[in-house]
Amino acid sequence: MNGSPLSLKKGCESRLRSGHCWVYSNEVDTDKTPLQGMQPGQPVDIVSASGKWLGSGYVNPHSLICARLVSRDPNHPLNGSLLVHRLKIALGLRERLYQKPYYRLLFGESDGLPGLVVDRYGDAVVVQITTAGMEWLKESVVAAIEKVVKPVCILLRNDAVIRESEGLVRYTEVALGDLPERLDVAENSAHFRVAAAEGQKTGWFFDQAFNRARMVNYVAGKRVLDLFSYVGAWGVQAAVAGASDVYCVDSSKLALDQAELNAQLNGVTDRVAFVQGDVFDALRDLRAEQEKFDVVMVDPPAFIKRRRDLKEGTLAYRRLNTAAMQLLSRDGILITSSCSYHMTTQSLLQTVQQSARHLDRSLQLLEQGYQSPDHPIHPAIPETAYLKTFYLRVLPTF
């Protein structure tokens, strides 16, 4: 063993044996291994009630998920060498799938390193550490990225609210090199620049890249509405793909200013307009002005962050999709997404169908998208499958 033992209660190892990597605090035999005596992030060896070694990982006695298993090989515990190995495996997948180095390089549990997210922006890398165990290994994480990727800049965007549940402070730090004001992104046939230290998450949502590639098939010569547009990932690409005109709607002036710069970067400013304000208010105003669009794209933030938000969040998705369809032309396309894990694929489709029936409209589901493959889904961890996108034809009732 390489860490302190963490003993589970009888019968509590089945989830780990099935491939999951989380241990909840009520599954630990605190008589054998008192959690109170352990430090947040401390390496541990997880053992069954009978003493059988299950794997190595790290602990946080102050969190509901009190431990995460990282390695099932006793010869390869969680250390700098394992970080390098896992990063190389993750990089191999991305280099197989992406022609250019713009992607999520490492996706936490799905890539075998829970609590660690790494996004690659060419020769710059942005890192998010969300657990005490990865914070414990921060210097080793930076060293491993430097060794495997050889970036000129590494930015730690450790400012996510989720860190507070782990008892961690929130901060942003340049760990290597000089941070440019903007990071470059190349996606499909478009180019973007995003704020390195100020944008949402790490500045860009790589998980929708493959879905945005599908979108371009629907927009040539069409009038397009992009809701929750952020920095223009959907709307600007629609214009690049030949949309006749595009409205980008977002509540953030900072995001829309960046979207306008991205429109300029791609030479489509004459076909893209920007509307700042609450999306629901903007939809009401556009409806009052009797505006109509051939394609409406809906990519909101997660309305359902916790299970207890399910009822209220579902109503929000229904209101949003109803208002979006009211602005569609007679034979329009609705591209609608949810990144709420607790909103299942079938529930989202049912909610959109209810919106359509409320308006006496009919739907045809044309395509269905998920998160891009740089966000691989772990079959034993349902929480890693969170994004769903529908491409729907909205018709008069039949």
Beta strands, then each sheet from edge to edge (+ up, - down):
strand 1: 4-7
strand 2: 22-24
strand 3: 43-47
strand 4: 53-59
strand 5: 65-71
strand 6: 102-107
strand 7: 116-121
strand 8: 124-129
strand 9: 153-158
strand 10: 171-176
strand 11: 182-187
strand 12: 190-195
strand 13: 223-227
strand 14: 245-250
strand 15: 272-276
strand 16: 293-298
strand 17: 328-338
strand 18: 361-370
strand 19: 388-396
sheet 1: 1+ 3+ 4- 5+ 2-
sheet 2: 6+ 7- 8+ 9+ 10-
sheet 3: 11+ 12-
sheet 4: 15+ 14+ 13+ 16+ 17+ 19- 18+
end
